[in-house]
């Protein structure tokens, strides 16, 4: 689903912050853009030793690392969905962890995911929130500076707020069951009193979160 070669270098990251949102009833999972396979650890821990785990990774070096280090049963090298063309396998869970923002047409990627989902299957995604207060403040000051990692990662080609993430999934034919912010700008500041934290949360709204996790299922 990309018009230019995907860049690697994201390493082996288990994303334990996303693990609580993995649907525990799944018996199989497909991780799109699995990098070196770190999220496979969270999937294996949540779904158990009997679950079938498959990763798809476009960067050959990262795919090779995932085969060596991760608990995936299989790692397919290539771009989704072309890398899985002709495969009849269906999965209870398809994950896009920090992936959709790297894809030129994330709407098409979500549409393609439906053909690989089981009847009750779900999609799990984690996306950066461009409405995050420090990013907005820098924009007000006239700055939009790309970085090596983070919300303004130089390889990001799409940017989303909480509202437009939900709209993306709904427009692709999904019902969003969960949309939850992770990594809060306020919660890690012990010097801020509890009452002030409540006021700041109310004031900032979605702008307090670095990322959002979404769990969605196809409509119909």
Secondary structure as UniProt FT lines:
FT   HELIX           16..19
FT   TURN            20..21
FT   TURN            24..25
FT   STRAND          28..32
FT   TURN            35..36
FT   HELIX           39..47
FT   TURN            49..50
FT   STRAND          52..57
FT   HELIX           60..69
FT   STRAND          74..77
FT   TURN            80..81
FT   HELIX           82..84
FT   TURN            85..86
FT   STRAND          91..97
FT   HELIX           100..102
FT   TURN            104..105
FT   HELIX           106..113
FT   HELIX           114..116
FT   STRAND          117..129
FT   TURN            130..131
FT   HELIX           133..140
FT   TURN            141..142
FT   TURN            151..152
FT   TURN            154..155
FT   HELIX           162..171
FT   TURN            172..173
FT   STRAND          174..184
FT   TURN            185..188
FT   TURN            190..191
FT   HELIX           194..204
FT   HELIX           205..208
FT   STRAND          209..218
//
